[in-house]
Amino acid sequence: MIDFLSSNAAAYIGVLLAAVGLGLMVNVEERLSTVGFIAANISFGFLYDSLGLDVPLVIPILVTVSVLVGSIRNMWGYRDSPLLAGESPARKILISIGHPARVRSAALDRRAQADV
């Protein structure tokens, strides 16, 4: 057990857990959150470096995994959105990748025109 904790495997598991946590907590699509997201990734990278753990590529791993987790979380949130009713599943995925504020306003405009 001591050998496992002193190895790089434990450090990489910690990096991956931190990245998943960041991806779930931060809404990547807002500018303020993006600045906080980048700052948190860099600080985690410096933390791992200051602990003396030999984990190469900490910041790229953190950024990549947390962006993927955040994007998947955003796509999952749009799956049952009433604003996207009638859209194909592929279109819902494309819309969720795009900027949500523009998507919401366009969907509301489309609904308002349909009601008139």
C-alpha positions in Angstrom: 0.0 0.0 0.0 2.8 2.4 0.8 4.5 1.6 -2.5 1.2 2.5 -4.3 0.9 5.8 -2.5 4.5 6.8 -3.2 4.2 5.9 -6.9 3.0 8.1 -9.7 -0.2 6.2 -10.0 -1.7 7.8 -6.9 -0.6 11.2 -8.2 -2.3 10.6 -11.6 -5.5 9.4 -9.8 -5.5 12.6 -7.8 -5.0 14.7 -11.0 -7.9 12.9 -12.7 -10.2 13.3 -9.7 -9.4 17.0 -9.5 -10.1 17.4 -13.2 -13.4 15.6 -13.0 -14.4 17.8 -10.0 -13.4 21.0 -11.9 -15.3 19.9 -14.9 -18.5 19.3 -12.9 -18.2 22.5 -10.8 -17.3 25.1 -13.5 -19.6 26.2 -16.3 -17.1 26.4 -19.1 -19.2 28.5 -21.4 -19.3 31.7 -19.3 -16.4 34.0 -19.6 -16.0 34.6 -15.9 -16.2 30.9 -15.2 -13.6 30.3 -17.9 -11.1 32.6 -16.2 -11.8 30.8 -12.9 -11.5 27.5 -14.6 -8.1 28.3 -16.1 -6.9 29.7 -12.8 -8.0 26.6 -10.9 -6.2 24.4 -13.4 -3.0 26.3 -13.2 -3.1 26.4 -9.4 -3.7 22.6 -9.2 -0.7 22.2 -11.5 1.5 24.4 -9.2 0.2 22.5 -6.2 1.3 19.2 -7.7 4.6 20.7 -8.6 5.2 22.2 -5.2 4.4 18.8 -3.5 7.3 17.4 -5.5 5.2 14.8 -7.3 6.7 13.7 -10.5 3.6 14.1 -12.7 4.5 15.3 -16.2 1.9 17.2 -18.2 -0.3 17.9 -15.1 -1.9 21.1 -16.6 -2.7 19.6 -20.0 -4.3 16.6 -18.3 -6.3 18.8 -16.0 -7.5 21.1 -18.8 -8.4 18.3 -21.2 -10.2 16.1 -18.8 -12.1 18.9 -17.1 -13.1 20.5 -20.4 -14.4 17.1 -21.6 -16.3 16.5 -18.3 -17.8 20.0 -18.5 -18.8 19.7 -22.1 -20.5 16.3 -21.5 -22.3 17.8 -18.5 -23.6 20.6 -20.7 -24.7 18.2 -23.4 -26.5 16.0 -20.9 -28.3 19.0 -19.5 -29.8 19.8 -23.0 -31.1 16.3 -23.6 -34.6 17.0 -22.3 -34.7 20.8 -22.7 -38.2 22.0 -23.7 -36.5 24.7 -25.9 -35.2 21.9 -28.1 -38.4 19.9 -28.5 -38.7 18.6 -32.0 -35.0 18.8 -32.8 -33.2 15.6 -33.9 -30.7 14.1 -31.3 -27.7 15.0 -33.5 -29.0 18.7 -33.7 -29.4 18.8 -29.9 -25.8 17.7 -29.5 -24.6 20.4 -32.0 -26.7 23.0 -30.3 -25.4 22.1 -26.8 -21.8 22.4 -28.1 -22.6 25.9 -29.4 -23.3 28.9 -27.2 -26.4 28.2 -25.0 -27.5 31.8 -24.6 -27.9 32.3 -28.4 -29.5 28.9 -28.6 -32.1 29.7 -26.0 -32.9 33.1 -27.5 -33.2 31.6 -31.0 -35.5 28.8 -29.7 -37.7 31.3 -27.8 -37.9 33.5 -30.9 -38.9 30.5 -33.0 -41.5 29.5 -30.5 -42.9 33.0 -30.3 -43.2 33.1 -34.1 -44.9 29.7 -34.1 -47.5 30.9 -31.5 -48.5 34.0 -33.6 
